Amino acid sequence: MAGAPYFPVNLPLDAAERLHGVVEDLLENGHEDPALERAYRILAWRILAARGEGGNGSVLVARMAEAARDAETLEQYEAARDDVLGPILDGLESAENRDP
């Protein structure tokens, strides 16, 4: 999709969330399509950015929303997300956190 033209879309947040759910259902039910997968990821990124600072989320959600708002591309957002979540996931996977 590199070099593809962009166009702005104004979509109410609730409609975007419903659309995201429909696309998720399609992907989970075997409709494998790289373009559909990318659209799903873009919707997730922009929804998180739009939710922003609702005040009822955790610190982690606030950090993720900030990363989503700061990113100019999906790839920038996903890299920032991985930077934020990496240490958390590493900690969860460490030997000290495993059941004996």
C-alpha positions in Angstrom: 0.0 0.0 0.0 3.0 2.3 0.0 2.4 5.2 -2.2 -1.4 4.7 -2.2 -3.4 7.9 -2.1 -5.0 8.9 1.1 -8.3 10.6 1.7 -9.9 11.8 4.9 -13.0 10.0 6.3 -15.2 11.5 9.0 -16.8 8.6 10.8 -18.4 8.7 14.2 -16.4 6.7 16.8 -19.3 4.3 17.4 -19.6 3.6 13.7 -15.9 3.0 13.4 -16.0 0.6 16.4 -18.9 -1.3 14.8 -17.1 -1.5 11.5 -13.9 -2.7 13.3 -16.0 -5.5 14.8 -17.5 -6.5 11.5 -14.0 -6.6 9.9 -12.7 -8.7 12.9 -15.6 -11.2 12.4 -14.7 -11.5 8.7 -11.1 -12.1 9.5 -11.9 -14.6 12.2 -14.2 -16.5 9.9 -11.6 -17.2 7.2 -11.8 -14.2 5.0 -8.0 -13.9 4.7 -7.1 -10.8 2.7 -4.0 -8.7 3.4 -5.8 -5.5 2.5 -8.7 -6.3 4.9 -6.1 -7.2 7.6 -4.4 -3.8 7.1 -7.7 -1.9 7.2 -8.5 -3.7 10.4 -5.2 -2.6 11.9 -5.6 1.0 10.7 -9.1 1.1 12.2 -7.8 -0.2 15.6 -5.0 2.5 15.5 -7.3 5.4 14.7 -10.0 4.2 17.1 -7.5 4.2 19.9 -6.2 7.6 18.9 -9.8 9.0 18.9 -10.7 7.5 22.2 -7.8 9.3 23.6 -8.0 10.6 27.2 -11.5 9.5 28.2 -10.4 9.6 31.8 -11.7 6.2 32.6 -8.8 4.1 31.3 -5.6 2.8 32.8 -2.2 4.4 32.5 -1.3 1.8 30.0 -4.3 2.7 27.8 -3.4 6.4 28.1 0.2 5.6 27.0 -1.1 3.6 24.0 -3.6 6.3 23.0 -0.8 8.9 23.1 1.4 6.7 20.9 -1.6 6.3 18.5 -2.1 10.0 18.4 1.5 10.8 17.9 2.0 8.3 15.0 1.8 9.5 11.5 1.6 6.0 10.0 0.4 2.6 11.0 3.9 1.3 11.1 5.0 4.2 13.4 2.1 3.3 15.7 2.8 -0.4 15.7 6.5 0.2 16.5 5.6 2.6 19.4 3.1 0.1 20.7 5.7 -2.7 20.6 8.1 -0.4 22.5 5.5 0.3 25.2 4.3 -3.3 25.5 7.7 -5.1 25.1 8.9 -4.6 28.6 5.5 -5.5 30.0 5.3 -8.7 28.0 8.9 -9.6 28.8 8.0 -9.2 32.5 4.9 -11.4 32.2 6.9 -14.1 30.4 9.8 -14.1 32.9 10.5 -17.2 35.0 9.5 -15.4 38.2 5.9 -15.0 36.9 5.4 -18.6 35.8 3.5 -21.1 37.9 5.7 -23.9 39.3 
